[in-house]
Amino acid sequence: MSAPHFIHVINSLRVGGAEKLLITMSREMQQRGIPLTIVTLRPNVPACQLEIESTGTRVVEFPGRKLRDLKRLRALNRFLEDQPVSLIHTHLTMANILGQFLAWRHGIPAVTSLHNVHMRSQANPVQHRLETWLLNNKAAAVIAVGDKIASAHADRLPKQNIEVIPNAVSLSAPALNPLDRQEVRRELTGDHPERPLLLAVGRLEQQKAFGDLLEALAIHHQNKPETHLAIAGDGPQRPLLQQKCAELGLADRVKLLGVRHDIPRLLAAADLYVSSSHWEGLPVSLLEAMGAGLPVVVTRVGEIPQIVNEQHGVVVNPQQPVDLAAAIDSLIDQPPQRVKLGQNGRDMITSKYGVEQWVDRLLALYETCLTTSGRRL
């Protein structure tokens, strides 16, 4: 019998948690000799696409301007007619709608992953109703990446027994050697590698609440003005954050790095990872930071309280810059404590969020869906 062929459909390959998961998935599936194709619905960031293609996974773009792009829909339909597809797995709203619809039309079982407690489709009532109907009535299975996410969608999807499969993360490469680490720190601190360095990673949008983090840093600077902050990511709030840096007198202490494809290198150079989000799912960037051995200061949202406790860092309530500043204060001058917390976090990530067990659980779910549909893995 021929090997199964899985297709993952995602809005685009950019820099985000779902996209990073597909990079991790591609590596593991290729190592197991299981064919995988990634279908995207918007133009991809070249570096992200190249990283996936370097694993041997095929990436196929079907860019369109709107959800109801008939030209793209016809192209996707022809593509599926020509592929020996076993199962389709969709991520994010547009991909959920188009992927589930086409899978239904072609009689292919389809699985969807929910990555956050909030759905972007909620801003568009028509898309939200369509996505909800498809997931509730046509999806072979719905995955949530954490218990909080499953609970957040339970009322919306009463016909689905939502399966909880937490995200996974590959452990970062070994720490930089001292000279390389100093070089990265010079880049991020303006030639002051000895100064404390905080790192945050995420898209510059309302959800990540980087404005709160800037306010917390300004409060922290009342006692520790030499601390620097680097934020890796880009997005619509960049001008607002630049303005806020200037207003708070932080322009020479904060670097907005834009999109970076060397996050493990940045993590290896930092002293502390900080997340100020107002809402989350199970953030891959946090798993990466802990996997790299960094202590963390994070907000109590989404799945984060199920991951982080006093053994790994400090958890504070969201939208409380004063508390965020106090948490940073409590760790920044305690290198031995930071090392201990970071090692605890790395040990926990290794034991609970490994790639092999994650893919094993996904493949077991795929097999159940295929068996139920009359197909076989």
C-alpha positions in Angstrom: 0.0 0.0 0.0 1.3 3.5 -0.9 2.4 5.9 1.9 -0.3 8.3 3.2 -0.1 11.9 1.9 -1.2 14.7 4.2 -1.9 18.3 3.2 -1.7 21.1 5.6 -3.6 24.3 4.6 -2.6 27.6 6.2 -3.3 31.3 5.4 0.4 31.9 4.7 3.9 31.1 5.9 4.9 34.1 7.9 6.4 34.4 11.3 4.0 33.1 13.9 3.2 30.1 16.1 1.2 28.1 13.7 3.8 28.6 11.0 6.6 27.5 13.3 4.7 24.4 14.1 4.5 23.5 10.4 8.3 23.9 10.2 8.7 21.5 13.1 6.1 19.1 11.6 7.8 19.1 8.2 11.2 18.0 9.7 9.6 15.2 11.7 7.4 13.9 8.9 10.3 13.8 6.5 12.4 11.9 9.0 9.5 9.4 9.2 9.2 9.2 5.4 5.7 10.5 5.3 4.8 12.8 2.4 3.6 16.2 3.4 2.5 19.2 1.3 1.8 22.7 2.7 -0.8 24.7 0.8 -0.9 28.5 1.4 -3.5 31.0 0.5 -1.5 34.2 0.5 2.1 35.1 -0.5 4.7 33.6 1.9 7.7 35.1 3.6 10.5 33.7 1.5 12.7 32.7 4.4 9.8 30.7 6.0 9.0 28.9 2.8 12.6 28.1 2.1 13.0 26.7 5.6 10.1 24.3 5.1 11.2 23.4 1.6 14.7 22.6 2.9 13.2 19.7 4.8 12.0 18.2 1.6 8.3 19.3 2.1 6.6 20.8 -0.9 5.0 24.2 -0.5 2.3 25.3 -3.0 0.9 28.8 -3.1 -2.7 29.7 -4.1 -2.8 33.4 -3.4 -6.0 35.3 -3.6 -7.3 38.7 -2.6 -10.5 37.6 -0.9 -12.1 34.5 0.6 -14.5 34.3 -2.3 -11.8 34.3 -5.0 -13.3 32.0 -7.6 -10.1 31.7 -9.6 -8.3 30.4 -6.5 -11.2 28.1 -5.6 -11.1 26.5 -9.1 -7.3 26.2 -8.9 -7.5 24.5 -5.5 -10.2 22.2 -6.7 -8.1 21.1 -9.7 -5.1 20.6 -7.4 -6.9 18.3 -5.1 -8.3 16.3 -8.1 -4.7 15.6 -9.1 -3.3 14.7 -5.6 -3.5 11.3 -3.8 -4.6 13.0 -0.6 -5.3 11.0 2.5 -6.2 13.8 4.9 -6.3 17.6 5.1 -5.3 19.5 8.2 -6.2 23.2 8.4 -5.0 26.2 10.4 -6.5 29.7 10.9 -9.7 31.1 9.6 -9.4 31.4 5.9 -7.7 28.0 5.6 -10.3 26.5 7.9 -13.1 27.7 5.6 -11.6 26.8 2.3 -9.8 23.7 3.4 -12.9 22.2 5.1 -15.2 23.1 2.2 -12.9 21.5 -0.4 -12.2 18.4 1.7 -16.0 18.0 2.1 -16.5 18.4 -1.6 -13.8 15.8 -2.4 -14.8 13.3 0.3 -11.4 13.8 2.1 -11.4 13.7 5.9 -10.2 17.1 7.4 -8.9 18.1 10.7 -8.6 21.6 12.1 -6.4 23.1 14.8 -7.6 25.9 17.0 -4.6 28.0 18.1 -6.1 30.7 20.2 -9.0 31.5 22.6 -10.1 34.2 20.2 -10.8 33.6 16.5 -10.0 36.3 14.0 -13.2 35.4 12.1 -15.2 36.9 15.0 -14.5 40.3 13.4 -16.4 39.2 10.3 -19.8 37.7 11.3 -20.3 36.0 7.9 -16.9 34.3 8.0 -17.4 33.4 11.7 -20.8 31.7 11.0 -19.4 29.9 8.0 -16.3 28.7 9.8 -18.4 27.6 12.8 -20.8 25.6 10.6 -18.1 23.8 8.7 -16.1 22.9 11.9 -19.2 21.8 13.7 -20.7 19.7 10.9 -18.0 18.7 8.5 -14.7 18.5 10.3 -13.5 14.9 11.0 -11.9 16.2 14.2 -11.1 19.5 15.9 -7.9 20.0 17.8 -7.2 22.6 20.5 -3.6 23.3 21.5 -4.6 23.5 25.2 -7.5 23.0 27.6 -8.4 26.7 27.9 -8.7 26.9 24.1 -10.9 23.8 24.1 -13.1 25.3 26.8 -13.3 28.7 24.9 -14.7 26.9 21.8 -16.9 24.3 23.4 -20.1 26.2 23.2 -19.4 27.2 19.7 -18.8 23.6 18.6 -21.2 21.5 20.5 -21.1 18.6 18.0 -17.3 18.2 18.3 -15.4 16.4 21.0 -12.5 18.7 20.8 -9.2 16.9 21.2 -6.5 18.6 23.2 -3.0 18.2 21.7 -0.5 20.8 23.0 2.0 22.4 20.7 5.5 21.1 20.5 8.9 22.8 20.1 12.3 21.7 19.0 14.9 22.6 21.5 17.1 25.4 20.5 20.7 24.8 19.5 23.3 24.8 22.3 24.1 28.2 23.8 26.3 30.6 21.9 30.0 30.6 22.8 30.9 33.6 25.0 32.4 35.7 22.1 29.4 35.1 19.8 27.0 35.9 22.7 28.8 39.1 23.4 28.5 40.1 19.7 24.8 39.5 19.7 24.4 41.5 22.9 26.3 44.4 21.5 23.9 44.4 18.5 20.9 44.5 20.8 22.2 46.9 23.5 24.0 49.4 21.4 27.5 48.3 22.3 26.8 47.7 26.0 26.8 43.9 26.3 27.2 44.0 30.1 23.8 45.6 30.5 20.7 43.5 31.4 18.8 42.4 28.3 15.1 41.5 28.0 13.7 39.8 24.9 10.1 39.6 23.7 8.9 37.9 20.5 5.6 38.4 18.7 3.6 40.2 16.1 3.2 44.0 16.9 -0.5 43.9 17.4 -3.1 44.6 20.1 -3.1 41.0 21.4 0.6 41.1 22.4 0.2 44.4 24.4 3.7 45.6 23.9 2.6 49.0 25.0 2.1 47.5 28.5 5.7 46.1 28.3 7.1 49.5 27.4 5.2 51.1 30.3 6.6 48.3 32.6 10.1 49.0 31.3 9.8 52.7 32.0 8.7 51.9 35.6 11.6 49.4 35.9 14.0 52.1 34.7 13.3 54.1 37.8 15.6 51.7 39.7 17.4 50.1 36.8 17.8 52.5 33.9 20.5 50.5 32.1 18.2 47.6 31.2 17.6 47.1 27.5 14.6 45.5 25.7 14.6 43.9 22.2 11.3 43.0 20.5 11.5 40.6 17.5 8.4 40.9 15.3 6.6 43.4 13.1 3.0 44.5 12.6 0.5 47.3 12.4 1.4 48.7 15.9 5.0 49.5 15.0 4.4 53.3 14.5 2.5 53.5 17.8 5.2 51.6 19.7 7.9 53.8 18.2 6.0 56.9 19.4 5.5 55.4 22.8 9.2 54.7 23.1 9.9 58.3 22.4 7.2 59.6 24.9 8.6 57.3 27.6 12.2 58.2 27.0 13.1 54.7 25.9 14.3 55.2 22.4 17.9 54.3 23.3 16.9 51.3 25.4 14.4 49.5 23.1 15.1 47.9 19.8 12.2 47.0 17.5 14.0 44.4 15.5 11.3 43.6 12.9 10.9 40.1 11.6 13.9 37.9 12.6 14.7 34.4 11.5 17.4 33.8 14.1 15.2 33.6 17.2 17.3 30.8 18.9 20.4 33.1 18.5 18.5 36.0 20.2 17.2 33.8 23.0 20.7 32.5 23.7 21.9 36.1 24.1 19.1 37.4 26.4 18.8 37.3 30.2 15.0 37.2 30.5 12.1 36.5 28.2 9.0 38.7 28.7 5.4 38.3 27.4 2.8 41.0 28.1 -0.1 39.5 26.1 -3.8 40.3 26.8 -4.9 36.9 25.4 -3.1 33.9 24.1 -3.4 30.2 23.1 -0.3 28.1 23.8 2.4 30.5 22.4 5.2 28.7 20.6 7.5 31.6 21.3 7.2 31.0 25.0 7.9 27.3 24.6 11.0 28.2 22.5 12.2 30.6 25.2 11.8 28.0 27.9 13.4 25.3 25.7 16.3 27.6 25.3 16.8 27.8 29.1 15.5 31.3 29.7 13.6 32.3 32.8 10.3 34.1 31.9 8.0 36.8 33.1 4.6 36.3 31.5 0.9 37.3 31.9 -1.8 35.0 33.2 -3.7 34.3 29.9 -4.6 31.3 27.8 -2.6 28.2 28.5 0.3 30.1 30.0 -0.6 29.4 33.7 -0.7 25.7 32.9 2.9 25.9 31.6 4.7 28.5 33.8 4.8 28.5 37.6 7.3 29.8 40.3 9.7 27.1 39.2 10.2 28.7 35.8 9.6 32.4 36.3 6.9 34.9 37.4 3.3 35.1 36.2 1.3 38.3 36.6 -2.2 39.5 35.6 -2.5 41.1 32.2 -2.9 44.8 31.7 -0.9 45.5 34.9 2.4 47.2 33.9 3.3 47.9 37.5 3.1 44.2 38.4 5.0 43.4 35.2 7.8 45.8 36.2 8.0 44.3 39.7 8.3 40.8 38.2 11.2 42.0 36.0 12.8 43.7 39.1 12.6 40.5 41.1 14.7 38.6 38.6 17.0 41.0 36.7 19.6 41.2 39.5 19.6 37.5 40.4 21.7 35.7 37.8 21.9 32.4 39.9 18.1 32.4 40.3 17.6 33.0 36.6 19.9 30.1 35.7 18.0 27.8 38.0 14.6 28.9 36.7 15.8 28.6 33.1 17.1 25.1 33.6 13.8 24.0 35.3 11.9 25.4 32.3 14.1 23.6 29.8 13.7 20.3 31.7 9.9 20.7 31.7 9.8 21.5 27.9 11.9 18.5 27.2 9.6 16.2 29.1 6.2 17.5 28.1 6.4 19.3 24.8 8.7 17.1 22.7 8.2 16.8 18.9 8.1 13.1 18.6 5.2 12.6 21.1 3.4 15.5 19.5 3.6 14.0 16.0 2.7 10.5 17.4 -0.5 12.0 18.8 -1.4 13.7 15.6 -0.8 10.6 13.5 -2.9 8.6 15.9 -5.8 11.1 15.4 -5.3 11.0 11.7 -5.6 7.2 11.7 -8.8 7.4 13.7 -10.3 9.9 11.2 -9.2 7.8 8.2 -10.7 4.6 9.8 -13.9 6.4 10.5 -14.1 7.7 7.0 -13.4 4.2 5.5 -9.9 5.0 4.6 -6.7 3.6 6.1 -3.4 5.1 7.2 
